[in-house]
C-alpha cells in the first residue's frame, strides 16, 4: 500500500530522534548522572519533535493526497465494510503500523524529556491518530470508504503499546513483521500478483498479503525469569494467509475483458510459532547500536518455525 509510506516517513524521522537520545536502557539518565554532563535543553528537543511531526506528517499527507487520492474519484463521506477481505491480513497490517508508529513516537517524546505519563499517552496514541487521518481520506474516496475494521485495528495496535507501558513500564510483547517472496508457479497467477501487488520488491513488501506474516513476540524472561534463558530470547506467534488473488474471491476480469476463475484454489490461513530475538534487551552503550537494535526489533528475526495450515503441521528450517 502506497499509503504506508506516510507511516514509514514518520518512523524514519522519529528513529533519528532515538539515535540522538541520551538514555540508559531506553530511559532518560537520572539527575545524578546528568549533573556531570552538559545540561540538556529539553525545550529545544520538544520543539524539534513537534516541528518534525507537523512538517513531516503534514507534508507527507499533502504528498499522499496529491499522489494517491487525487487520482481517484471523490465522494461524500461514506463507510465501507471490508472485514471479510484478504482473510484479515490487512487488519494485522493496520495494527502493526499503528504499533510501530506509536512506539517510535513515544521514544521521540521520551528523548524530548516529556513526563512519562505524557510520553505514554501522547506518543502511544500517535499511531492510531496518524492512521485515523488516512481512514478519513479513505472515507471521502469513492474507491474505498471509512472502515470500522481498519479503525479498530489501529486502536488495537496503539493499545498494545500503551497497555504494556502502563502495566509493566516496558514492552514485553512486540508486534513484528516479516516477508517471504515466492513465485506462484503459474504465469497467470504471477501476472495477477503483479497487477495486485506490484512488480518491485518494495511494492510487494507493502502489498503482497500472501507473503506477509505478522507476529506477536513474547519475551520469555519477562514472564518466567530463568537464569538459563538469555534476556533477549523470545517466542513468537505469527499469522499469515495464502492463495489470495482477490479481496474475497480468486476470480477476476483483466483489462482486456478476459475472465479468470481460480476459485478452485483454496484460500487458507497460516499460523506459526518460532524463536525470536528481542534486540532491545541486548545491552550496549553505543548509540548507533541502540538505534540499530531498535529498528531491528520491528522485524521478526529469521529462524526455524512450525507452520499450522490446511489442517497440517509443517516445519521450516529458516522462515522469513
ABEGO torsion letter per residue (X at the ends): XAAAAAAAAAAAAAAAAAAABBBBGGBBBBAAAAAABBBBBAAAAAAAAAAAAAAAAAAAAAAAAAAAAAABBBBBBBBBBAAABGGGAAAAAAAAAAAAAAAAAAAAAAAAGBBAAAAAAAAAAAAAAAAAAAAAAAAABAABEBBAAAAAAAAAAAAAAAAAAAAAGBBABBBBBBBBBBBAGBAAAAAAAAAAAEABAAAAAAABAAABBBBBBBBAAAABBBAABBAABBBBBBBBBBGBABAABBBBBBAAGBBBBAAABBBBBBBBBBBBBBAAABBBABAAAAAAAAAAAABBBBBBBBBBBGGBBBBBABBX
